[in-house]
Amino acid sequence: MWPAGGEYSPAGITEYWQINWMPRTARFYRLDADGRYVEVQPVDGVFCSEVVPGFWLRVDWLWQDPLPTGPAVLRELGVL
């Protein structure tokens, strides 16, 4: 859990992601009612954004080789 402050909460950021390629880690944080950032765990490998309604991310996509194509991801998201 990260304390509120820094550059994010004063700017109105309620959700942020930390993606690290080496090592391959993805962490997701949301601002809670107490003004603290708490880590949110993906469910079944999927992170669902609260900031962008209906948007979700299959975390495995980040590490696929080759990466999934844009159209393939958009089809799975239901956009295409």
PAPA-192786 format. One record per residue (C-alpha): chain; x, y, z negated; residue number from 1. Coordinates in Angstrom, 3 decimals. Layout:
chain, px, py, pz, n
A, X, Y, Z, NUM;
...
//
This chain:
chain, px, py, pz, n
A, 0.000, 0.000, 0.000, 1;
A, 1.345, 3.410, 0.987, 2;
A, 0.479, 6.563, -0.954, 3;
A, -1.460, 9.269, 0.828, 4;
A, 0.652, 12.118, 2.064, 5;
A, 3.436, 12.386, 4.530, 6;
A, 2.401, 13.449, 7.994, 7;
A, -0.584, 11.155, 8.488, 8;
A, -3.318, 11.927, 5.978, 9;
A, -3.035, 15.748, 6.189, 10;
A, -3.428, 15.382, 9.959, 11;
A, -6.660, 13.420, 9.496, 12;
A, -5.176, 10.074, 10.567, 13;
A, -7.360, 7.353, 9.039, 14;
A, -5.748, 4.359, 10.727, 15;
A, -2.267, 3.674, 12.007, 16;
A, -0.336, 0.729, 13.370, 17;
A, 3.300, -0.229, 12.844, 18;
A, 4.552, -2.387, 15.726, 19;
A, 8.146, -3.627, 15.510, 20;
A, 9.668, -5.560, 18.371, 21;
A, 12.640, -6.850, 16.355, 22;
A, 11.554, -8.577, 14.218, 23;
A, 8.194, -9.187, 15.821, 24;
A, 5.814, -7.732, 13.267, 25;
A, 2.567, -5.831, 13.496, 26;
A, 1.059, -4.080, 10.480, 27;
A, -2.154, -2.114, 10.388, 28;
A, -3.102, 0.509, 7.787, 29;
A, -6.279, 2.395, 6.895, 30;
A, -6.899, 5.274, 4.563, 31;
A, -9.086, 4.137, 1.658, 32;
A, -11.559, 6.128, -0.450, 33;
A, -8.770, 7.018, -2.906, 34;
A, -6.656, 8.604, -0.168, 35;
A, -4.153, 5.750, -0.002, 36;
A, -3.125, 3.742, 3.027, 37;
A, -3.827, 0.047, 2.539, 38;
A, -2.668, -2.717, 4.841, 39;
A, -5.441, -4.418, 6.803, 40;
A, -4.897, -8.024, 7.835, 41;
A, -6.017, -9.251, 11.250, 42;
A, -8.748, -11.899, 11.097, 43;
A, -7.976, -15.015, 13.126, 44;
A, -5.148, -13.106, 14.823, 45;
A, -7.380, -10.189, 15.863, 46;
A, -7.228, -6.630, 14.540, 47;
A, -10.454, -4.617, 14.886, 48;
A, -10.085, -0.851, 14.898, 49;
A, -12.482, 1.299, 12.887, 50;
A, -11.273, 4.444, 14.647, 51;
A, -12.102, 3.283, 18.174, 52;
A, -15.486, 1.535, 17.926, 53;
A, -15.534, -1.787, 19.732, 54;
A, -11.750, -1.888, 20.270, 55;
A, -9.831, -4.897, 19.068, 56;
A, -6.355, -6.278, 19.645, 57;
A, -5.251, -9.903, 19.790, 58;
A, -1.883, -9.534, 18.028, 59;
A, -0.355, -12.426, 20.029, 60;
A, -0.686, -10.289, 23.163, 61;
A, 2.183, -8.158, 21.857, 62;
A, 4.635, -11.064, 21.951, 63;
A, 3.541, -12.965, 25.059, 64;
A, 6.129, -13.572, 27.741, 65;
A, 5.169, -12.415, 30.231, 66;
A, 2.881, -9.802, 28.717, 67;
A, -0.764, -10.100, 29.729, 68;
A, -1.784, -7.892, 32.628, 69;
A, -3.922, -4.828, 32.077, 70;
A, -6.881, -6.276, 33.995, 71;
A, -6.690, -9.554, 32.016, 72;
A, -6.784, -7.672, 28.711, 73;
A, -9.614, -5.405, 29.899, 74;
A, -11.626, -8.459, 30.995, 75;
A, -11.215, -10.066, 27.564, 76;
A, -12.197, -6.792, 25.893, 77;
A, -15.327, -6.774, 28.026, 78;
A, -14.447, -3.558, 29.827, 79;
A, -14.172, -5.189, 33.280, 80;
//
